[in-house]
Amino acid sequence: QVQLVESGGGLVQAGESLRLSCAASGGTFSIYAMAWFRQAPGKEREFVARFNWRSGSTTYADSVKGRFTISRDNAKNTVYLQMNRLIPEDTAVYYCYAEGVQTGPVMSFELWGQGTLVTVSS
């Protein structure tokens, strides 16, 4: 059973940096893509960044382009979100997302992490 474990949230001041990690583990699986979403208080969950595992291509929300970088460690089945020049509007619970296929039996999956809180003070 594939699971996602996130880490790296915390409290920082505006202008500082933070790195989030999300590791997929459990069984035998292949990842298609991993992504980060976030949900601020009173708002809906929104897309932040996506990493296509096969092509290596990345996609970002306009609000984080140039400040956030998504990357991966293929050997560790881990995706990272490096967040630089953080602003108070980045305050949210950040969720990791993964899609892929697991074997034994073959089954596709779409999973969410438990969420990690990022708070940016002004």
GUMAR-269991 format. One record per atom (N, C-alpha, C, O, CB): residue in one letter; x, y, z. Coordinates in pm, whole numbers, plus 50000, padded with zeros to 5 digits. Glycine has a CB too. Layout:
AXYZ;...
This chain:
Q500854988250000;Q500005000050000;Q500895012450000;Q501665014750094;Q499045000050123;V500785020249894;V501625032049880;V501155042949977;V499955045349992;V501605037249734;Q502095049250041;Q501775060150131;Q502685072050104;Q503785070450051;Q501905055750277;L502215083850140;L503005096050125;L503265101850263;L502355102750346;L502285106450034;V504495105850287;V504855112150413;V505525125350384;V506535125850314;V505775102950499;E504945135950437;E505445149450413;E506235154250534;E506045149650646;E504295159050383;S507125163650509;S507865170150617;S508375183650569;S508425186350449;S509045161150665;G508745192050665;G509415204450630;G508655217250654;G509195228150634;G509775204050491;G507425216450698;G506685228750723;G507205236050845;G508055230850918;G505205225750740;G506705248150867;G507115255750984;G506755270250974;G506015274550885;G508595254351005;L507285277951068;L507045292351075;L508295299851032;L509385297751087;L506625296551217;V508145308650933;V509255316750885;V508795331050868;V507605333950867;V509825311150753;Q509765340050854;Q509445353950826;Q509435356350676;Q510045348950599;Q510465363350895;A508735366650637;A508675370250495;A510085372250441;A510935378250507;A507835383050475;G510315367050322;G511625367950259;G512515355950282;G513515354150213;G512315380050308;E512155347750377;E512955335950408;E512555324150319;E511655325150236;E512805332150556;S513265313150339;S513065301250255;S512675289250342;S512895289050463;S514335297950173;L512085279450275;L511685267150341;L511655256250234;L511345258850118;L510285268650411;R511985243950273;R511905232850180;R511005221950235;R511155217450349;R513315227250151;L510055217850153;L509155206850187;L509625194150117;L510185194550007;L507695210250149;S509365182850182;S509695169950124;S508465160950130;S507635162150220;S510885163350197;C508365152050033;C507285142350031;C507845129349975;C508295128849861;C506075147449947;A507805118950056;A508345106050017;A507225095949999;A506345094650084;A509345100950121;A507285088849888;A506335077949861;A507005064649896;A508165062349861;A505875078049712;S506265056049964;S506815043150002;S505695032950016;S504525036450023;S507625044150132;G506115020050020;G505135009350042;G504885001349917;G504205006049826;G503845014950093;G505394989449911;G505134980649798;G505984984049677;G506974991249687;G503684981149762;T505564978849562;T506244981249436;T505354990049350;T504194986849326;T506574967849362;F505905001149304;F505065010549231;F505905018849135;F507125019649147;F504305019649327;S505215024849041;S505815034448949;S505025047448961;S503795047448963;S505825029048801;I505765058148967;I505125071348979;I504975077748841;I505905077448761;I505945080449072;Y503825083348815;Y503605091048693;Y503945105748716;Y504615112148634;Y502145089548645;A503475110848828;A503705124948860;A503515127149009;A502775119849076;A502775134048779;M504185137449060;M503955142049196;M503785157049192;M504345163949107;M505135137949291;A503005161949285;A502685176249281;A502475181449422;A502355173849518;A501435178749195;W502425194549433;W502105201449557;W500885210249536;W500765217349435;W503305209749606;F500005209649632;F498855218449638;F498905225449774;F499655221549863;F497505210649617;R498095235749789;R498015242449920;R496615247449944;R495845250049851;R499025254149928;Q496295248850071;Q494995253850110;Q495155263850223;Q495555260350334;Q494055242350152;A494835276350192;A494905286850292;A493605287150372;A492575282350324;A495165300650226;P493635292750492;P492415293350573;P491275300050499;P491425311150447;P492685300750703;G490145293350495;G488955299050432;G488955298550282;G488055304050218;G488805312950475;K489945292150224;K490025291450077;K490055277050031;K490265267850110;K491275298950026;E489835275249901;E489865261849844;E491315257649817;E492205266049804;E489035261349715;R491505244649808;R492825239349776;R493205243749635;R492385243249543;R492855223849790;E494455247849618;E494905252549487;E496205245849448;E496995241649533;E495065267849487;F496415245049320;F497615239049262;F498815248149284;F498715260349273;F497415236249113;V499955241949316;V501195249549333;V502225245749228;V502715254349154;V501765247349473;A502555232849220;A503595228549127;A503445213549101;A502905206149182;A505015231849182;R503955209348984;R503835195248944;R505125190748879;R505755198348806;R502645193248848;F505525178348905;F506695172448842;F506275159948768;F505765150548829;F507795169148948;N506475159648638;N506165147848557;N507345138248567;N508455141248524;N505885151848407;W507085126548626;W508185117448657;W508885112248533;W510105110248534;W507685105748738;R508135109948425;R508725103948306;R509515114148225;R510645111548184;R507635097748219;S508925125648202;S509565135648116;S510505144948193;S511395151048134;S508515143848046;G510305145948323;G511095155348400;G510615169648389;G511245178848442;G512525154648357;S509495171748321;S508995185248304;S508295189948432;S507795181948511;S508025185948185;T508265203048449;T507645208948568;T506635219648526;T506735225748420;T508725214948661;T505665221648612;T504625231648591;T504405239048721;T504445233048829;T503285225148539;Y504175252048711;Y503995260248832;Y502765269148820;Y502365273148711;Y505245268848857;A502185272048934;A501145282348939;A501825295948919;A502975297848959;A500355281949075;D501105305148857;D501685318248832;D502125325148961;D503105332748962;D500685327048758;S501415322549067;S501685329449194;S503025325449257;S503525332349345;S500575326749291;V503595314149212;V504855309649273;V506005308949173;V507145306149212;V504655295949337;K505745311449047;K506805310948945;K507935320348981;K507725331849019;K506245314648806;G509145315248969;G510315323249000;G510705323149146;G511805327549181;G510085337248957;R509835318149232;R510135317449375;R510225303049426;R511055300049511;R509065324949454;F509385294249372;F509345280349416;F509965271449309;F509875274249190;F507905275949447;T510605260649353;T511175250949261;T510795236949309;T511045233349424;T512705252549252;I510205229149219;I509895215249250;I510985206549189;I511415208749077;I508485211349196;S511415196549265;S512455187549217;S512205173749275;S511305171949357;S513885192649256;R512995164149232;R512765150449279;R514085143349303;R515135147149251;R511915142549179;D513995132949384;D515045123049398;D514415109949355;D513655103849431;D515645122349546;N514735105549235;N514065093849179;N514355081349261;N513465073049280;N514505091749034;A515565080049309;A515945068149384;A515195067149516;A514975056149568;A517435068149410;K514805078649571;K514105078949699;K512605080849683;K511875081549782;K514665090049786;N512135081549557;N510715084049532;N510225096049613;N509175095649676;N509875071549567;T511025106449608;T510755118149689;T510685130649601;T511475132349509;T511815119849797;V509735139149631;V509625151949564;V509835162949667;V509435161849782;V508245153449492;Y510465173649622;Y510755184949710;Y510105197649655;Y509865198849535;Y512285186949725;L509835206749745;L509375219949705;L510245230149778;L510085232449898;L507845222049736;Q511165236249703;Q511995246749759;Q511255259949743;Q510945264149631;Q513395247249689;M510985266349855;M510205278649854;M511095290249900;M511525290750015;M508945277449944;N511355299349809;N512195310949839;N511365323649837;N510265324049780;N513355312049738;R511895334049899;R511235347249902;R509765345749941;R508865350749874;R511345354449763;L509555338650051;L508195336050096;L507495348950137;L508115358250190;L508205326250213;I506215349350112;I505375360850148;I504225355850233;I503905344050230;I504845368250020;P503595364750310;P502485360350398;P501375353150322;P500705344450378;P501905372350471;E501175356750196;E500125350250116;E500435335650086;E499565328350038;E499925357749986;D501645331350113;D502015317250096;D501595308750215;D501705296450210;D503515315950074;T501105315050320;T500665307650439;T499525298250403;T498495302550350;T500235317450550;A499705285550433;A498715275350396;A499175261750449;A500305260050493;A498495274850242;V498265252350443;V498645238350459;V499015233250320;V498225234350226;V497475229650525;Y500195227750309;Y500695222750181;Y500515207550176;Y500905200350268;Y502185226550162;Y499915203050067;Y499625188950049;Y500415183349931;Y500495189549825;Y498135186650029;C500995171849952;C501665164649846;C500635155749776;C499705150649839;C502865156149901;Y500805153949647;Y499915145449567;Y500775136649478;Y501795141049425;Y498925154049480;A500365124149462;A501085114949375;A500115106449296;A499075102349348;A502045106149456;E500465103849173;E499685094549091;E500625084749025;E501745088248987;E498835102048983;G500165072249013;G501005062048954;G500275048848951;G499045048248950;G502305060649031;V501065038148948;V500495024748945;V501315015849037;V502545016549038;V500445019048801;Q500635007449112;Q501324997949199;Q501074983849147;Q500094981549076;Q500844999249346;T501944974649180;T501804960849137;T501464951949255;T501694955449371;T503084956049067;G500904939949221;G500604930149323;G499364932749402;G499484933949524;G501704929149413;P498164933849345;P497804934149203;P498034947849142;P498244957749212;P496344930049185;V497994948249008;V498174960848938;V496984969848964;V495824966248943;V498364958548786;M497314981849011;M496254991049046;M496805005249039;M497865008149094;M495674987949187;S496095014048973;S496515027948969;S496165034649102;S495285030149174;S495835035448850;F496865045349134;F496585052349257;F496705067349240;F497455072349156;F497515047649366;E495955074449320;E496055088749336;E496005091249487;E495005088249552;E494905096549258;L497075096749540;L497185097949685;L497475112249727;L498065120149653;L498275088749736;W497035115249847;W497355128149910;W498145125750038;W497905116050110;W496065136149941;G499075134550064;G499775134450191;G498905140250301;G497795144950276;G501095142050180;Q499435139950423;Q498655144350538;Q498625159550552;Q497835165050629;Q499215138150664;G499485166250479;G499525180850486;G500545185750587;G500735179750693;G498165186350521;T501195196750553;T502155202850644;T501945217950641;T501815223950534;T503635199150605;L501895223950759;L501565238050770;L502785246950749;L503835244950810;L500955240850905;V502615256650661;V503625266950638;V503015280350677;V501985284350624;V504105266950489;T503665287250770;T503195300150815;T504285310450789;T505425308950833;T502815299750965;V503915321150717;V504865331650684;V504415344350754;V503335349650725;V504975333750529;S505225349250844;S504865361450917;S505435373750847;S506475373050782;S505385360751063;S504735384750861;S505165397050793;S506105405250881;S506575415850839;S503955405650754;
